[in-house]
Amino acid sequence: MSIPTALRNYRIAAWVTGVGLIVLVFVAMPLKYFFDTPGPVAVVGVTHGFLYMLYIVCTLILAERVRAKPLEALVVLLAGTIPIASFVAERAVTRRVRALTAAA
């Protein structure tokens, strides 16, 4: 897999994971705890967990392709667990990878 393909896959995974986490935290969990409706948490929580696993795989593949430092990859992986952080990390990673590929 080439670096541009790995970057594209990572960007898609980051956005999907970020949106899923926002829906989980700001929609499904308030429904569960304020309105006693646990159904959305069950569905969105499992879906986010599965998507986060895909995010991990895409992040690790991209980190391997660009030879990122392990700590950098870990920070990007943790961004998928904090609402809105995956969007910030995605922009930073995209800038860095594009700068690396332009210099090469």
Sequence and secondary structure as in RCSB ss.txt:
>XXXX:A:sequence
MSIPTALRNYRIAAWVTGVGLIVLVFVAMPLKYFFDTPGPVAVVGVTHGFLYMLYIVCTLILAERVRAKPLEALV
VLLAGTIPIASFVAERAVTRRVRALTAAA
>XXXX:A:secstr
  HHHHHHHHHHHHHHHHHHHHHIIIIIHHHHHHH   HHHHHHHHHHHHHHHHHHHHHHHHHHHTT  HHHHHH
HHHHTTSTTHHHHHHHHHHHHHHHHHHH 
